[in-house]
Amino acid sequence: MKIKTLIGLMVLIGLLSSVLIRSGKLLTIFSSTKMKLTSPALTEGGVIPEIYTCRGEDVSPPLVIVDPPANTQSFALILEDSDAPFQTWVHWVMWNISPETLVIIEDDIPLGATVGTTSANDQKYNGPCPPTGTHHYAFKIVALDTTLTLPPEANKSDLETVIKGHVIGEAHLTGVFP
């Protein structure tokens, strides 16, 4: 099955999930109460496809948020490389993702979301690009009980400061490259 077909299916599942969440029926379909972050493009601990890296098209991969807390007001997302020399390298930071957004489409920013400043000092997705060796890249999604008032110049540290006391759920997806 081609990736675009998989993405289309994930979008459909996300839309259906949104309807079920609003109707209160999602919890009766899924018995899990722990939020998860998945992707049709990569598996936990697996290799991140080159298309999502600096060696490919450097586009963000599709992500799927599964079973968020019912009282989620917004999501925030961080992608970082803790194997980077000298300091953790932030590749992507985003907040005020709508609680109705359960699928983040490949190479897309959800409507209303704000992309913050990365370690490269820009406001965009920067795919994996390790200078040497294999690095681990952790996508982290947090469910918040509020929306945030941060400017796009804000970075991961600013985000982590303002979300203290507002995190009601969290999920991770880690991939490696190369």
Beta strands, then each sheet from edge to edge (+ up, - down):
strand 1: 36-38
strand 2: 63-66
strand 3: 74-81
strand 4: 89-97
strand 5: 103-104
strand 6: 114-115
strand 7: 135-144
strand 8: 167-177
sheet 1: 1+ 2- 5+
sheet 2: 6+ 4- 3+ 7- 8+
end
